Amino acid sequence: MFGTIVLFCVLIFITILWKYKRPENFPPGPTPLPIIGNITQLPKGLLYPVVEKWSKTYGSIIGVSVFNNLIVMVTGVDNVLAALRKEEFQSRPVSFSIKASRYGKSLGIFLSNGEQWSSSRKFTVKQMRAFGKFEKENLIIDEISRLMDTIKDGEMQGNGLFGLAAVNVIWMMIASRRIDFNDEKSRAFLNNLNKRFRLGNTSGGDIVDIFPIFRFFSSRFKFFTKVANETHEFIRETIKE
């Protein structure tokens, strides 16, 4: 019986080592701890001072791990530009949070990945360019006029107002309608959407992506899910109209 338990523990240990083993040719970086990786070495605040310090030791390309997530950090303008031009980097990671936000499907530009994301992005950019410079200028001028009318009295709720003006130009091109900032429902939706982006993305950087069971307790994940549902409902209503 004791031998069986020992064998079982050894198998678990080997499995963990295999799962969390860094692949060949993985960039050098700070030594990770077993299982948890480099999570204790990552700051709670700004990341770039630590990355800059690491770059002096490990070079301009640094490899770290957070549990079973492998992360490659690139420093230097030339290196970043070179990486962004490569086809291998023209996608995005898939995480539990992203899957939950898109109901397990690939949706549009923000909630897709891989070939579908790349194709959707190229199609969107092409259509935006084909819209016509003159038409876009008219939309921008009209939106600026509306913005000036809103702020001419000197008293306003400015949170999100300028961002909405930019969004409305694009939304007019897509849906041929504006989003009214004075509408309470639209304002609440835009404020939540803005807050969601300010909190950061959920492409592997959240505890829920490492331990999905925490989705039942994470207030951040619940808020992200709420905003995702509101966004889907907002778009559904626009399509119906």
Steps between C-alpha positions, in 0.01 A plus 500: 500500500779740595685417177186582298468839669867580436467396135188712463677805649800448271273483195326821604836671554628389158177614335529843661864534395411400143205739483692798633826426319624782281528407131828489312636832373283687751660842568710534816347664802482501879499156661140386559375322809339156461138514386442873568778620270607865523180635651675609821750703297238697309407838652147598594550842344682604184676217320745684275758594771542131587517397133762767435705365789467143372605607150841604634553147627318276251500706182229675300276190476397356837304186583293465816221271616193544717379156603456321165490821294820576309566869430760657271589864564667707227687823570641762266317685222667310216428162658136586568445623143670192358281272713177678406577456131527122529201288403545287813407797717190600302257341742416493869500243780191305597410509869210382712385860545494564126310177436242592765456850354424363155288202614758258367485645148721725288324835471613804303837665559503541876383150587670275247843357439706314244409508132151638561638797695758570229240478222247715688764763570611516135137522381419778748807706410423459129138614544602796715744614232241452226245719678641811337701789637230761426226302676719444805588869515131592498429258783789638704394862441141421596608322818729790597210743452279288724778480758542879498125545546514269800780685676422860398306571821806414707325244721506134407586148605825463309586142596514304176365787289803538273540126463135478400555753221767275350282190548205671331699565182578129469150397611344720231714323240393159632138544609399838348395630839645689796520406865325766706713588800199659671323166500545350846520140379757581231705708743509219758603252232783721373624575852513128582675427171756771571555366852545149364782614268661702778512193723697320234443200277439142601721320254681288753575758767221417743480239776189359328708407194730293720235355731157517328326399824566855626246635250236447767683732741682755283317835497722612212402202285132555582530863393671402174222250432235764575657746254530225236129418536408870478713538187337201331153627592582851372611359164198265478261793552681700232475211251127456574434869441 
